[in-house]
Amino acid sequence: MDWIINNLPVIILSFAALIVSILSWYKTRIFYDLDVHQITGYGSDQQLENIKNKLNTGKYTIINTYEENHPNNCSTVFILVGKIKK
């Protein structure tokens, strides 16, 4: 019991830090209005313009990008764009 009394401030601060970290992690992990944009070779200017317009609003962010390789030495880039709950 003496140990708990002697370390009570540390226990309270640790518990508060845990709550704050959980809340901040949860808040930044909620995405909605997800869009996947496919960028392939020529003719992708319109897709890039759509992504640029969404990013310029300040409401969207790039969540992930990935590349898919095809057998004919052609590759496709996918860009996942979404809103983050604020």
Backbone hydrogen bonds in HBPLUS format (Angstrom, degrees):
<---DONOR---> <-ACCEPTOR-->    atom                        ^
c    i                          cat <-CA-CA->   ^        H-A-AA   ^      H-
h    n   atom  resd res      DA  || num        DHA   H-A  angle D-A-AA Bond
n    s   type  num  typ     dist DA aas  dist angle  dist       angle   num
A0005-ILE N   A0001-MET O   3.17 MM   4  6.48 162.3  2.20 150.7 155.2     1
A0006-ASN N   A0002-ASP O   2.86 MM   4  6.03 161.6  1.90 152.6 157.7     2
A0007-ASN N   A0003-TRP O   3.02 MM   4  6.09 144.7  2.15 143.0 151.9     3
A0011-ILE N   A0007-ASN O   3.00 MM   4  6.23 157.6  2.05 156.1 163.2     4
A0012-ILE N   A0008-LEU O   2.96 MM   4  6.15 162.2  2.00 156.2 160.2     5
A0013-LEU N   A0009-PRO O   2.99 MM   4  6.18 165.6  2.02 149.1 152.9     6
A0014-SER N   A0010-VAL O   2.93 MM   4  6.04 157.2  1.98 146.2 152.9     7
A0015-PHE N   A0011-ILE O   2.98 MM   4  6.12 156.1  2.04 145.9 152.2     8
A0016-ALA N   A0012-ILE O   2.95 MM   4  6.18 157.8  2.00 149.3 155.5     9
A0017-ALA N   A0013-LEU O   2.91 MM   4  6.10 157.9  1.96 147.8 153.8    10
A0018-LEU N   A0014-SER O   2.98 MM   4  6.16 149.7  2.08 142.3 150.5    11
A0019-ILE N   A0015-PHE O   3.08 MM   4  6.36 158.1  2.13 147.9 152.7    12
A0020-VAL N   A0016-ALA O   3.01 MM   4  6.26 165.2  2.03 152.7 156.5    13
A0021-SER N   A0017-ALA O   2.96 MM   4  6.07 160.3  2.00 146.3 151.9    14
A0022-ILE N   A0018-LEU O   3.01 MM   4  6.19 157.2  2.07 148.5 154.4    15
A0023-LEU N   A0019-ILE O   3.01 MM   4  6.20 165.5  2.04 152.2 156.1    16
A0024-SER N   A0020-VAL O   2.97 MM   4  6.12 161.4  2.01 150.7 155.7    17
A0025-TRP N   A0021-SER O   2.98 MM   4  6.02 153.5  2.06 142.4 149.7    18
A0026-TYR N   A0022-ILE O   2.97 MM   4  6.09 163.7  2.00 150.3 154.7    19
A0027-LYS N   A0023-LEU O   3.00 MM   4  6.10 155.9  2.06 144.4 151.0    20
A0028-THR N   A0024-SER O   3.27 MM   4  6.34 155.1  2.33 141.8 146.5    21
A0029-ARG N   A0026-TYR O   3.32 MM   3  5.31 153.0  2.40  99.5 107.4    22
A0085-LYS N   A0030-ILE O   2.93 MM  55  5.57 165.1  1.95 160.5 162.9    23
A0032-TYR N   A0083-LYS O   3.03 MM  51  5.37 152.7  2.10 139.9 147.1    24
A0083-LYS N   A0032-TYR O   2.91 MM  51  5.37 163.6  1.94 177.1 171.6    25
A0035-ASP N   A0081-VAL O   2.77 MM  46  5.25 156.3  1.82 160.3 167.7    26
A0081-VAL N   A0035-ASP O   2.82 MM  46  5.25 170.2  1.83 163.5 165.2    27
A0037-HIS N   A0079-ILE O   2.87 MM  42  5.15 167.3  1.88 146.4 150.0    28
A0079-ILE N   A0037-HIS O   2.86 MM  42  5.15 157.9  1.90 146.9 154.4    29
A0039-ILE N   A0077-VAL O   2.72 MM  38  5.07 169.3  1.73 165.7 168.1    30
A0077-VAL N   A0039-ILE O   2.99 MM  38  5.07 173.7  1.99 153.7 152.8    31
A0048-LEU N   A0044-SER O   2.97 MM   4  6.26 163.2  2.00 158.5 163.4    32
A0049-GLU N   A0045-ASP O   2.91 MM   4  6.08 148.8  2.01 142.9 151.9    33
A0050-ASN N   A0046-GLN O   2.95 MM   4  6.22 151.1  2.03 145.5 153.0    34
A0051-ILE N   A0047-GLN O   2.99 MM   4  6.29 159.9  2.03 151.0 155.9    35
A0052-LYS N   A0048-LEU O   2.91 MM   4  6.07 162.0  1.94 146.2 151.7    36
A0053-ASN N   A0049-GLU O   2.94 MM   4  6.12 158.3  1.98 147.3 152.6    37
A0054-LYS N   A0050-ASN O   3.07 MM   4  6.31 157.6  2.12 147.0 152.7    38
A0055-LEU N   A0051-ILE O   2.91 MM   4  6.16 164.0  1.94 156.3 160.8    39
A0056-ASN N   A0052-LYS O   2.95 MM   4  6.08 148.4  2.05 146.3 154.8    40
A0057-THR N   A0054-LYS O   3.24 MM   3  5.49 147.5  2.35 102.2 111.2    41
A0058-GLY N   A0055-LEU O   3.22 MM   3  5.72 151.7  2.31 110.1 117.3    42
A0061-THR N   A0082-GLY O   2.93 MM  21  5.72 148.3  2.03 150.9 158.8    43
A0082-GLY N   A0061-THR O   3.09 MM  21  5.72 163.8  2.11 160.8 163.8    44
A0063-ILE N   A0080-LEU O   2.81 MM  17  5.54 157.2  1.86 154.9 161.9    45
A0064-ASN N   A0080-LEU O   3.46 MM  16  5.15 160.5  2.50 129.3 132.9    46
A0080-LEU N   A0064-ASN O   2.80 MM  16  5.15 174.9  1.80 163.7 164.3    47
A0066-TYR N   A0078-PHE O   3.01 MM  12  5.39 157.1  2.06 149.1 155.1    48
A0078-PHE N   A0066-TYR O   2.79 MM  12  5.39 174.3  1.79 171.2 173.2    49
A0068-GLU N   A0076-THR O   2.78 MM   8  5.20 163.4  1.81 156.8 162.7    50
A0076-THR N   A0068-GLU O   2.88 MM   8  5.20 161.5  1.91 148.6 154.6    51
A0070-HIS N   A0074-CYS O   2.83 MM   4  5.36 150.9  1.92 163.0 172.3    52
